[in-house]
Amino acid sequence: MSAIDVSVPQGERSDRGSISAATETGSTHPQRWAYGLLLGLLALALGVSGLPSPLYPIYQAQWHLTPLATTVVFAVYAIGALGAALTVGPISDSIGRKPVLVAALAAIAAGMVLFLVAGSEWELLVARFLHGAAIGSITVVAGAALLDVRPDDGAANGMRAGVALNTGIALTVLGAAAAAQWAPAPLRTPFAVVGIVVIAALIGVAAMTEPHTGRTGAPIRFRAPTVPGEIAGDFWFSGIGIASAWSVLGVFLSLYPALSEQATGVRSVIFTGVVVAVMAAASAVAQWISGRFTPLPTAVVGDAGMVVSLALAVLALRVGSPTLVIADSALLGVTFGLAFGGSLRHLAAVTPGYARGQVMSGFYLAGYLAMGLPTVVAGYLATVYSIRTVFPWFAAAVALACIVAGALGVRRQTAIAGAQA
């Protein structure tokens, strides 16, 4: 999960509140700290999404969870996030961003309590569903609120959001791994610490002035995602791009920690935390840097790079070298950031203003489905054959999807160049 596009066409900006009140920083909000708080919420949300990742091997060892059970827990999170991503946008347009953010943070806190007292798998399922719904809400609504606060800074908002999301995963996963390694109660302490941060964020949001001054109060209407015909080719390219990238992310955050332990023989929570954190940090850096380049070729390079990264991941796990596993995690993070960030920025650039919400809903629908379904399939097959046997086939399938996305991107780039000639 990565950058969220929060830019809108120039013609739509008048609907977001008075721009004439903007200060020299571009902010229209009376509380200058609100912008930083919203970026912090995005970091916190994705941090919570990755929080259990280094702990899954402990759950599997102490609770005797199968790989299938682990991926089902992860898929439940994706289902909750998917439902929220498709519904909370119209809700926040009608009643405002702040009520949705408060409810989402309260749901995260409730999930933390469940993790603290959990003694069985069903409690993990409920907690992760709550977290999925809450995180999906925050990524959509906080992303929209960034535009409410700085309506003239859309491109920079998208880049900063992407960096915040990946930084949140890196810091939280590494912190959770350290707490699990050295603090008492490894399956409780990380959730207690992050729970305190959630409460602090809830207090901050409660003190924040509602950023969406243009809320309608109108009846809430939900519509199925639609894609205008003139950008169908662009959507297929970007949709396959996010599907392939997020399918890797799903397996990486659920099964890969235990797989890397098995392959390398390093039975350390810190090691698995570093593997995930390095990928997220590399993705953040890649998105920060690549935001200065044209989106379409950036995404094509990322798609090609993911093919290479997946092949090297199979090799690193076969060799069983911890150094190679960590190095490939960094490379996979860079290529993931290029592929996903470039796909998102390209789609945002070509989507007509009137269809932006529906197109982005369809884009994230593809992402969340790809995050959940392939992960569960991989978990089931890992239960039957072992994850070390299944992973190369999973990597090959995702690599094929990356090749298809890259080919569509090259074709689209050629068509654009021909039209401009």
Contacts in CASP RR format, 6 or more apart in sequence:
PFRMAT RR
TARGET T0000
AUTHOR 0000-0000-0000
METHOD contacts of the structure
MODEL  1
MSAIDVSVPQGERSDRGSISAATETGSTHPQRWAYGLLLGLLALALGVSG
LPSPLYPIYQAQWHLTPLATTVVFAVYAIGALGAALTVGPISDSIGRKPV
LVAALAAIAAGMVLFLVAGSEWELLVARFLHGAAIGSITVVAGAALLDVR
PDDGAANGMRAGVALNTGIALTVLGAAAAAQWAPAPLRTPFAVVGIVVIA
ALIGVAAMTEPHTGRTGAPIRFRAPTVPGEIAGDFWFSGIGIASAWSVLG
VFLSLYPALSEQATGVRSVIFTGVVVAVMAAASAVAQWISGRFTPLPTAV
VGDAGMVVSLALAVLALRVGSPTLVIADSALLGVTFGLAFGGSLRHLAAV
TPGYARGQVMSGFYLAGYLAMGLPTVVAGYLATVYSIRTVFPWFAAAVAL
ACIVAGALGVRRQTAIAGAQA
1 46 0 8 1.000
1 49 0 8 1.000
1 139 0 8 1.000
1 165 0 8 1.000
1 169 0 8 1.000
1 246 0 8 1.000
1 249 0 8 1.000
1 371 0 8 1.000
2 162 0 8 1.000
2 165 0 8 1.000
2 166 0 8 1.000
2 283 0 8 1.000
2 287 0 8 1.000
2 336 0 8 1.000
2 337 0 8 1.000
2 340 0 8 1.000
2 341 0 8 1.000
2 344 0 8 1.000
3 158 0 8 1.000
3 159 0 8 1.000
3 161 0 8 1.000
3 162 0 8 1.000
3 163 0 8 1.000
3 165 0 8 1.000
3 287 0 8 1.000
3 340 0 8 1.000
3 341 0 8 1.000
3 344 0 8 1.000
3 345 0 8 1.000
4 42 0 8 1.000
4 139 0 8 1.000
4 140 0 8 1.000
4 143 0 8 1.000
4 158 0 8 1.000
4 161 0 8 1.000
4 162 0 8 1.000
4 165 0 8 1.000
4 344 0 8 1.000
5 158 0 8 1.000
5 344 0 8 1.000
5 345 0 8 1.000
5 347 0 8 1.000
5 348 0 8 1.000
5 360 0 8 1.000
6 143 0 8 1.000
6 144 0 8 1.000
6 146 0 8 1.000
6 147 0 8 1.000
6 154 0 8 1.000
6 157 0 8 1.000
6 158 0 8 1.000
6 161 0 8 1.000
7 147 0 8 1.000
7 154 0 8 1.000
7 155 0 8 1.000
7 157 0 8 1.000
7 158 0 8 1.000
7 348 0 8 1.000
8 16 0 8 1.000
8 147 0 8 1.000
8 154 0 8 1.000
8 353 0 8 1.000
8 356 0 8 1.000
9 352 0 8 1.000
9 353 0 8 1.000
9 356 0 8 1.000
11 353 0 8 1.000
12 353 0 8 1.000
12 356 0 8 1.000
13 19 0 8 1.000
13 151 0 8 1.000
13 152 0 8 1.000
15 214 0 8 1.000
16 147 0 8 1.000
16 148 0 8 1.000
16 151 0 8 1.000
16 212 0 8 1.000
16 214 0 8 1.000
17 28 0 8 1.000
17 148 0 8 1.000
17 151 0 8 1.000
17 213 0 8 1.000
17 214 0 8 1.000
18 28 0 8 1.000
18 213 0 8 1.000
19 28 0 8 1.000
19 151 0 8 1.000
19 152 0 8 1.000
21 28 0 8 1.000
22 28 0 8 1.000
22 151 0 8 1.000
22 152 0 8 1.000
25 32 0 8 1.000
25 150 0 8 1.000
26 150 0 8 1.000
26 151 0 8 1.000
26 152 0 8 1.000
26 153 0 8 1.000
27 35 0 8 1.000
27 149 0 8 1.000
27 150 0 8 1.000
28 148 0 8 1.000
28 149 0 8 1.000
28 150 0 8 1.000
28 151 0 8 1.000
29 35 0 8 1.000
29 148 0 8 1.000
29 149 0 8 1.000
29 209 0 8 1.000
29 211 0 8 1.000
30 209 0 8 1.000
31 208 0 8 1.000
31 209 0 8 1.000
34 149 0 8 1.000
34 208 0 8 1.000
34 209 0 8 1.000
34 211 0 8 1.000
35 146 0 8 1.000
35 149 0 8 1.000
35 150 0 8 1.000
37 201 0 8 1.000
37 204 0 8 1.000
37 205 0 8 1.000
37 208 0 8 1.000
38 142 0 8 1.000
38 143 0 8 1.000
38 145 0 8 1.000
38 146 0 8 1.000
38 149 0 8 1.000
38 211 0 8 1.000
39 146 0 8 1.000
39 160 0 8 1.000
39 161 0 8 1.000
39 164 0 8 1.000
40 164 0 8 1.000
40 201 0 8 1.000
41 101 0 8 1.000
41 105 0 8 1.000
41 138 0 8 1.000
41 142 0 8 1.000
41 201 0 8 1.000
41 205 0 8 1.000
42 138 0 8 1.000
42 139 0 8 1.000
42 142 0 8 1.000
42 143 0 8 1.000
42 161 0 8 1.000
42 162 0 8 1.000
42 164 0 8 1.000
42 165 0 8 1.000
43 164 0 8 1.000
43 165 0 8 1.000
43 167 0 8 1.000
43 168 0 8 1.000
43 171 0 8 1.000
44 138 0 8 1.000
44 168 0 8 1.000
44 172 0 8 1.000
44 197 0 8 1.000
44 198 0 8 1.000
44 201 0 8 1.000
45 104 0 8 1.000
45 108 0 8 1.000
45 134 0 8 1.000
45 135 0 8 1.000
45 136 0 8 1.000
45 138 0 8 1.000
45 139 0 8 1.000
45 142 0 8 1.000
45 165 0 8 1.000
46 135 0 8 1.000
46 139 0 8 1.000
46 164 0 8 1.000
46 165 0 8 1.000
46 166 0 8 1.000
46 168 0 8 1.000
46 169 0 8 1.000
46 172 0 8 1.000
47 168 0 8 1.000
47 169 0 8 1.000
47 171 0 8 1.000
47 172 0 8 1.000
47 173 0 8 1.000
47 194 0 8 1.000
48 108 0 8 1.000
48 131 0 8 1.000
48 134 0 8 1.000
48 135 0 8 1.000
48 172 0 8 1.000
48 194 0 8 1.000
48 198 0 8 1.000
49 77 0 8 1.000
49 81 0 8 1.000
49 131 0 8 1.000
49 132 0 8 1.000
49 135 0 8 1.000
49 169 0 8 1.000
49 253 0 8 1.000
50 169 0 8 1.000
50 172 0 8 1.000
50 173 0 8 1.000
50 176 0 8 1.000
50 253 0 8 1.000
50 276 0 8 1.000
51 172 0 8 1.000
51 173 0 8 1.000
51 176 0 8 1.000
51 190 0 8 1.000
51 191 0 8 1.000
51 194 0 8 1.000
52 59 0 8 1.000
52 73 0 8 1.000
52 115 0 8 1.000
52 128 0 8 1.000
52 176 0 8 1.000
53 173 0 8 1.000
53 176 0 8 1.000
53 253 0 8 1.000
53 254 0 8 1.000
53 257 0 8 1.000
53 272 0 8 1.000
53 273 0 8 1.000
53 276 0 8 1.000
54 173 0 8 1.000
54 176 0 8 1.000
54 177 0 8 1.000
54 180 0 8 1.000
54 257 0 8 1.000
54 269 0 8 1.000
54 272 0 8 1.000
54 273 0 8 1.000
54 276 0 8 1.000
55 176 0 8 1.000
55 180 0 8 1.000
55 186 0 8 1.000
55 187 0 8 1.000
55 190 0 8 1.000
55 269 0 8 1.000
56 65 0 8 1.000
56 70 0 8 1.000
56 254 0 8 1.000
56 255 0 8 1.000
56 257 0 8 1.000
56 258 0 8 1.000
57 257 0 8 1.000
57 258 0 8 1.000
57 261 0 8 1.000
57 269 0 8 1.000
57 272 0 8 1.000
58 180 0 8 1.000
58 186 0 8 1.000
58 187 0 8 1.000
58 269 0 8 1.000
59 65 0 8 1.000
59 70 0 8 1.000
59 124 0 8 1.000
59 187 0 8 1.000
60 66 0 8 1.000
60 67 0 8 1.000
60 70 0 8 1.000
60 258 0 8 1.000
62 187 0 8 1.000
63 119 0 8 1.000
63 121 0 8 1.000
65 121 0 8 1.000
66 383 0 8 1.000
67 255 0 8 1.000
67 258 0 8 1.000
67 378 0 8 1.000
67 379 0 8 1.000
67 382 0 8 1.000
67 383 0 8 1.000
67 387 0 8 1.000
68 376 0 8 1.000
68 379 0 8 1.000
68 380 0 8 1.000
68 382 0 8 1.000
68 383 0 8 1.000
69 121 0 8 1.000
70 254 0 8 1.000
70 255 0 8 1.000
70 258 0 8 1.000
70 379 0 8 1.000
71 254 0 8 1.000
71 255 0 8 1.000
71 372 0 8 1.000
71 375 0 8 1.000
71 376 0 8 1.000
71 378 0 8 1.000
71 379 0 8 1.000
71 380 0 8 1.000
71 382 0 8 1.000
72 125 0 8 1.000
72 376 0 8 1.000
73 121 0 8 1.000
73 124 0 8 1.000
73 125 0 8 1.000
73 128 0 8 1.000
73 254 0 8 1.000
74 128 0 8 1.000
74 250 0 8 1.000
74 253 0 8 1.000
74 254 0 8 1.000
74 372 0 8 1.000
74 375 0 8 1.000
75 372 0 8 1.000
75 373 0 8 1.000
75 375 0 8 1.000
75 376 0 8 1.000
76 125 0 8 1.000
76 128 0 8 1.000
76 129 0 8 1.000
76 132 0 8 1.000
77 128 0 8 1.000
77 129 0 8 1.000
77 131 0 8 1.000
77 132 0 8 1.000
77 135 0 8 1.000
78 132 0 8 1.000
78 250 0 8 1.000
78 368 0 8 1.000
78 369 0 8 1.000
78 371 0 8 1.000
78 372 0 8 1.000
78 375 0 8 1.000
79 129 0 8 1.000
79 132 0 8 1.000
79 368 0 8 1.000
79 372 0 8 1.000
80 129 0 8 1.000
80 132 0 8 1.000
80 133 0 8 1.000
80 136 0 8 1.000
81 132 0 8 1.000
81 133 0 8 1.000
81 135 0 8 1.000
81 136 0 8 1.000
81 139 0 8 1.000
81 368 0 8 1.000
82 364 0 8 1.000
82 365 0 8 1.000
82 368 0 8 1.000
82 369 0 8 1.000
83 133 0 8 1.000
83 136 0 8 1.000
83 368 0 8 1.000
84 104 0 8 1.000
84 132 0 8 1.000
84 133 0 8 1.000
84 134 0 8 1.000
84 135 0 8 1.000
84 136 0 8 1.000
84 137 0 8 1.000
84 140 0 8 1.000
85 136 0 8 1.000
85 139 0 8 1.000
85 140 0 8 1.000
85 361 0 8 1.000
85 364 0 8 1.000
85 365 0 8 1.000
85 368 0 8 1.000
86 222 0 8 1.000
86 225 0 8 1.000
86 361 0 8 1.000
86 364 0 8 1.000
86 365 0 8 1.000
87 222 0 8 1.000
88 100 0 8 1.000
88 136 0 8 1.000
88 137 0 8 1.000
88 140 0 8 1.000
88 141 0 8 1.000
89 100 0 8 1.000
89 140 0 8 1.000
89 141 0 8 1.000
89 144 0 8 1.000
90 220 0 8 1.000
90 221 0 8 1.000
90 222 0 8 1.000
91 100 0 8 1.000
91 220 0 8 1.000
92 99 0 8 1.000
92 100 0 8 1.000
92 140 0 8 1.000
92 141 0 8 1.000
92 144 0 8 1.000
92 212 0 8 1.000
92 215 0 8 1.000
93 212 0 8 1.000
93 215 0 8 1.000
93 216 0 8 1.000
94 215 0 8 1.000
94 216 0 8 1.000
94 217 0 8 1.000
94 218 0 8 1.000
94 219 0 8 1.000
94 220 0 8 1.000
95 215 0 8 1.000
95 217 0 8 1.000
96 210 0 8 1.000
96 212 0 8 1.000
96 215 0 8 1.000
97 141 0 8 1.000
97 142 0 8 1.000
97 144 0 8 1.000
97 145 0 8 1.000
97 148 0 8 1.000
97 210 0 8 1.000
97 211 0 8 1.000
97 212 0 8 1.000
98 205 0 8 1.000
98 208 0 8 1.000
98 210 0 8 1.000
98 211 0 8 1.000
98 212 0 8 1.000
100 137 0 8 1.000
100 141 0 8 1.000
101 137 0 8 1.000
101 138 0 8 1.000
101 141 0 8 1.000
101 142 0 8 1.000
101 145 0 8 1.000
101 205 0 8 1.000
102 202 0 8 1.000
102 205 0 8 1.000
102 206 0 8 1.000
103 134 0 8 1.000
103 137 0 8 1.000
104 133 0 8 1.000
104 134 0 8 1.000
104 135 0 8 1.000
104 136 0 8 1.000
104 137 0 8 1.000
104 138 0 8 1.000
104 141 0 8 1.000
105 134 0 8 1.000
105 138 0 8 1.000
105 198 0 8 1.000
105 201 0 8 1.000
105 202 0 8 1.000
105 205 0 8 1.000
106 202 0 8 1.000
107 130 0 8 1.000
107 131 0 8 1.000
107 133 0 8 1.000
107 134 0 8 1.000
107 137 0 8 1.000
108 130 0 8 1.000
108 131 0 8 1.000
108 134 0 8 1.000
108 135 0 8 1.000
108 195 0 8 1.000
108 198 0 8 1.000
109 195 0 8 1.000
109 198 0 8 1.000
109 199 0 8 1.000
109 202 0 8 1.000
110 130 0 8 1.000
111 126 0 8 1.000
111 127 0 8 1.000
111 130 0 8 1.000
111 131 0 8 1.000
112 127 0 8 1.000
112 191 0 8 1.000
112 192 0 8 1.000
112 194 0 8 1.000
112 195 0 8 1.000
112 198 0 8 1.000
114 123 0 8 1.000
114 124 0 8 1.000
114 126 0 8 1.000
114 127 0 8 1.000
114 130 0 8 1.000
115 123 0 8 1.000
115 124 0 8 1.000
115 127 0 8 1.000
115 187 0 8 1.000
115 188 0 8 1.000
115 191 0 8 1.000
116 188 0 8 1.000
116 191 0 8 1.000
116 192 0 8 1.000
117 123 0 8 1.000
118 124 0 8 1.000
118 127 0 8 1.000
118 187 0 8 1.000
139 165 0 8 1.000
143 157 0 8 1.000
143 158 0 8 1.000
143 161 0 8 1.000
144 212 0 8 1.000
145 211 0 8 1.000
145 212 0 8 1.000
146 154 0 8 1.000
146 157 0 8 1.000
146 158 0 8 1.000
146 160 0 8 1.000
146 161 0 8 1.000
147 154 0 8 1.000
147 157 0 8 1.000
148 211 0 8 1.000
148 212 0 8 1.000
148 213 0 8 1.000
149 211 0 8 1.000
150 156 0 8 1.000
150 157 0 8 1.000
159 287 0 8 1.000
159 288 0 8 1.000
159 291 0 8 1.000
162 284 0 8 1.000
162 287 0 8 1.000
162 341 0 8 1.000
163 284 0 8 1.000
163 287 0 8 1.000
163 288 0 8 1.000
165 284 0 8 1.000
166 280 0 8 1.000
166 281 0 8 1.000
166 283 0 8 1.000
166 284 0 8 1.000
166 287 0 8 1.000
166 337 0 8 1.000
167 280 0 8 1.000
167 281 0 8 1.000
167 284 0 8 1.000
168 280 0 8 1.000
169 276 0 8 1.000
169 277 0 8 1.000
169 280 0 8 1.000
170 276 0 8 1.000
170 277 0 8 1.000
170 278 0 8 1.000
170 280 0 8 1.000
170 281 0 8 1.000
170 284 0 8 1.000
171 277 0 8 1.000
172 194 0 8 1.000
173 273 0 8 1.000
173 276 0 8 1.000
173 277 0 8 1.000
173 280 0 8 1.000
174 273 0 8 1.000
174 274 0 8 1.000
174 277 0 8 1.000
175 190 0 8 1.000
176 190 0 8 1.000
176 194 0 8 1.000
176 273 0 8 1.000
177 269 0 8 1.000
177 270 0 8 1.000
177 272 0 8 1.000
177 273 0 8 1.000
177 274 0 8 1.000
177 277 0 8 1.000
178 270 0 8 1.000
179 186 0 8 1.000
179 189 0 8 1.000
179 190 0 8 1.000
179 193 0 8 1.000
180 186 0 8 1.000
180 187 0 8 1.000
180 189 0 8 1.000
180 190 0 8 1.000
180 269 0 8 1.000
181 268 0 8 1.000
181 269 0 8 1.000
181 270 0 8 1.000
183 189 0 8 1.000
183 190 0 8 1.000
186 269 0 8 1.000
223 358 0 8 1.000
225 358 0 8 1.000
225 359 0 8 1.000
225 361 0 8 1.000
225 362 0 8 1.000
225 365 0 8 1.000
226 355 0 8 1.000
226 358 0 8 1.000
226 359 0 8 1.000
227 235 0 8 1.000
227 355 0 8 1.000
227 358 0 8 1.000
227 359 0 8 1.000
227 362 0 8 1.000
228 351 0 8 1.000
228 352 0 8 1.000
228 355 0 8 1.000
228 359 0 8 1.000
230 352 0 8 1.000
231 347 0 8 1.000
231 350 0 8 1.000
231 351 0 8 1.000
231 352 0 8 1.000
231 359 0 8 1.000
233 408 0 8 1.000
233 412 0 8 1.000
234 346 0 8 1.000
234 347 0 8 1.000
234 350 0 8 1.000
234 351 0 8 1.000
234 412 0 8 1.000
235 347 0 8 1.000
235 359 0 8 1.000
235 363 0 8 1.000
236 408 0 8 1.000
237 299 0 8 1.000
237 343 0 8 1.000
237 346 0 8 1.000
237 405 0 8 1.000
237 406 0 8 1.000
237 408 0 8 1.000
237 409 0 8 1.000
237 412 0 8 1.000
238 299 0 8 1.000
238 343 0 8 1.000
238 344 0 8 1.000
238 346 0 8 1.000
238 347 0 8 1.000
238 363 0 8 1.000
239 343 0 8 1.000
239 347 0 8 1.000
239 363 0 8 1.000
239 366 0 8 1.000
239 367 0 8 1.000
239 405 0 8 1.000
240 366 0 8 1.000
240 401 0 8 1.000
240 404 0 8 1.000
240 405 0 8 1.000
240 408 0 8 1.000
241 299 0 8 1.000
241 303 0 8 1.000
241 339 0 8 1.000
241 340 0 8 1.000
241 343 0 8 1.000
241 401 0 8 1.000
241 402 0 8 1.000
241 405 0 8 1.000
242 340 0 8 1.000
242 343 0 8 1.000
242 344 0 8 1.000
242 363 0 8 1.000
242 364 0 8 1.000
242 366 0 8 1.000
242 367 0 8 1.000
242 370 0 8 1.000
243 366 0 8 1.000
243 367 0 8 1.000
243 369 0 8 1.000
243 370 0 8 1.000
243 401 0 8 1.000
244 303 0 8 1.000
244 306 0 8 1.000
244 339 0 8 1.000
244 370 0 8 1.000
244 398 0 8 1.000
244 401 0 8 1.000
244 402 0 8 1.000
244 405 0 8 1.000
245 306 0 8 1.000
245 336 0 8 1.000
245 337 0 8 1.000
245 339 0 8 1.000
245 340 0 8 1.000
245 343 0 8 1.000
246 340 0 8 1.000
246 367 0 8 1.000
246 368 0 8 1.000
246 370 0 8 1.000
246 371 0 8 1.000
247 370 0 8 1.000
247 371 0 8 1.000
247 372 0 8 1.000
247 374 0 8 1.000
247 375 0 8 1.000
247 398 0 8 1.000
247 401 0 8 1.000
248 306 0 8 1.000
248 310 0 8 1.000
248 332 0 8 1.000
248 336 0 8 1.000
248 398 0 8 1.000
249 336 0 8 1.000
249 371 0 8 1.000
250 371 0 8 1.000
250 372 0 8 1.000
250 374 0 8 1.000
250 375 0 8 1.000
251 374 0 8 1.000
251 375 0 8 1.000
251 378 0 8 1.000
251 391 0 8 1.000
251 394 0 8 1.000
252 276 0 8 1.000
252 279 0 8 1.000
252 332 0 8 1.000
253 276 0 8 1.000
254 375 0 8 1.000
255 375 0 8 1.000
255 378 0 8 1.000
255 379 0 8 1.000
255 382 0 8 1.000
255 387 0 8 1.000
255 391 0 8 1.000
256 275 0 8 1.000
256 276 0 8 1.000
257 272 0 8 1.000
257 273 0 8 1.000
257 275 0 8 1.000
257 276 0 8 1.000
258 272 0 8 1.000
258 387 0 8 1.000
259 317 0 8 1.000
259 387 0 8 1.000
259 388 0 8 1.000
259 391 0 8 1.000
260 266 0 8 1.000
260 271 0 8 1.000
260 272 0 8 1.000
260 275 0 8 1.000
260 317 0 8 1.000
260 325 0 8 1.000
261 267 0 8 1.000
261 268 0 8 1.000
261 271 0 8 1.000
261 272 0 8 1.000
262 387 0 8 1.000
262 388 0 8 1.000
263 316 0 8 1.000
263 317 0 8 1.000
263 318 0 8 1.000
263 320 0 8 1.000
263 325 0 8 1.000
263 388 0 8 1.000
264 271 0 8 1.000
264 320 0 8 1.000
264 321 0 8 1.000
264 322 0 8 1.000
264 325 0 8 1.000
265 320 0 8 1.000
266 322 0 8 1.000
271 322 0 8 1.000
274 326 0 8 1.000
275 325 0 8 1.000
275 326 0 8 1.000
275 329 0 8 1.000
276 329 0 8 1.000
278 326 0 8 1.000
278 329 0 8 1.000
278 330 0 8 1.000
278 333 0 8 1.000
279 329 0 8 1.000
279 330 0 8 1.000
279 332 0 8 1.000
279 333 0 8 1.000
279 336 0 8 1.000
280 333 0 8 1.000
282 329 0 8 1.000
282 330 0 8 1.000
282 331 0 8 1.000
282 332 0 8 1.000
282 333 0 8 1.000
282 334 0 8 1.000
282 337 0 8 1.000
283 333 0 8 1.000
283 334 0 8 1.000
283 336 0 8 1.000
283 337 0 8 1.000
283 340 0 8 1.000
285 334 0 8 1.000
286 333 0 8 1.000
286 334 0 8 1.000
286 335 0 8 1.000
286 336 0 8 1.000
286 337 0 8 1.000
286 338 0 8 1.000
287 337 0 8 1.000
287 338 0 8 1.000
287 340 0 8 1.000
287 341 0 8 1.000
290 298 0 8 1.000
290 337 0 8 1.000
290 338 0 8 1.000
290 341 0 8 1.000
290 342 0 8 1.000
291 298 0 8 1.000
291 341 0 8 1.000
291 345 0 8 1.000
295 341 0 8 1.000
295 342 0 8 1.000
295 343 0 8 1.000
295 344 0 8 1.000
295 345 0 8 1.000
295 346 0 8 1.000
295 349 0 8 1.000
296 342 0 8 1.000
296 346 0 8 1.000
296 409 0 8 1.000
296 412 0 8 1.000
296 413 0 8 1.000
296 416 0 8 1.000
297 413 0 8 1.000
298 338 0 8 1.000
298 341 0 8 1.000
298 342 0 8 1.000
298 345 0 8 1.000
299 338 0 8 1.000
299 339 0 8 1.000
299 341 0 8 1.000
299 342 0 8 1.000
299 343 0 8 1.000
299 345 0 8 1.000
299 346 0 8 1.000
299 405 0 8 1.000
299 406 0 8 1.000
299 409 0 8 1.000
300 406 0 8 1.000
300 409 0 8 1.000
300 410 0 8 1.000
300 413 0 8 1.000
301 338 0 8 1.000
302 335 0 8 1.000
302 336 0 8 1.000
302 337 0 8 1.000
302 338 0 8 1.000
302 339 0 8 1.000
302 342 0 8 1.000
303 339 0 8 1.000
303 402 0 8 1.000
303 403 0 8 1.000
303 405 0 8 1.000
303 406 0 8 1.000
303 409 0 8 1.000
304 402 0 8 1.000
304 406 0 8 1.000
305 331 0 8 1.000
305 335 0 8 1.000
305 338 0 8 1.000
305 339 0 8 1.000
305 402 0 8 1.000
306 332 0 8 1.000
306 335 0 8 1.000
306 336 0 8 1.000
306 339 0 8 1.000
306 398 0 8 1.000
306 399 0 8 1.000
306 402 0 8 1.000
307 399 0 8 1.000
307 402 0 8 1.000
307 403 0 8 1.000
308 331 0 8 1.000
308 335 0 8 1.000
309 328 0 8 1.000
309 331 0 8 1.000
309 332 0 8 1.000
309 333 0 8 1.000
309 335 0 8 1.000
309 336 0 8 1.000
310 332 0 8 1.000
310 395 0 8 1.000
310 396 0 8 1.000
310 398 0 8 1.000
310 399 0 8 1.000
310 402 0 8 1.000
311 395 0 8 1.000
311 399 0 8 1.000
312 324 0 8 1.000
312 328 0 8 1.000
312 331 0 8 1.000
313 325 0 8 1.000
313 328 0 8 1.000
313 332 0 8 1.000
313 391 0 8 1.000
313 395 0 8 1.000
314 391 0 8 1.000
314 392 0 8 1.000
314 395 0 8 1.000
315 324 0 8 1.000
316 324 0 8 1.000
316 325 0 8 1.000
316 327 0 8 1.000
316 328 0 8 1.000
317 325 0 8 1.000
317 388 0 8 1.000
317 391 0 8 1.000
339 402 0 8 1.000
339 405 0 8 1.000
343 405 0 8 1.000
344 363 0 8 1.000
347 359 0 8 1.000
347 360 0 8 1.000
347 363 0 8 1.000
348 356 0 8 1.000
348 360 0 8 1.000
351 359 0 8 1.000
351 360 0 8 1.000
374 394 0 8 1.000
374 397 0 8 1.000
374 398 0 8 1.000
378 387 0 8 1.000
378 390 0 8 1.000
378 391 0 8 1.000
378 394 0 8 1.000
379 387 0 8 1.000
379 390 0 8 1.000
381 390 0 8 1.000
381 393 0 8 1.000
382 389 0 8 1.000
382 390 0 8 1.000
END
